Amino acid sequence: MEQEGDVEIQINFEDDKGRMVPIRGSPYTASFNSKAKAQDNQMTGGAMTKYIQRELDKMLLDLVETKK
């Protein structure tokens, strides 16, 4: 990106009644930072690895709490 900042991404699809409706979770927010490493933009980059680990940690915590 030429400028740093946040963007909102809305993803819609046409349902069986012909209406455009958002997919679950939409809108999404993405942020752009000039200090980010280029390799972090790859699906196997460090940012994705950290994100996946955070999500797994959240799921594990939810499982532990649910089990209690």
Order of alpha helices (4+ residues) and beta strands (2+ residues): beta-beta-beta-beta-alpha
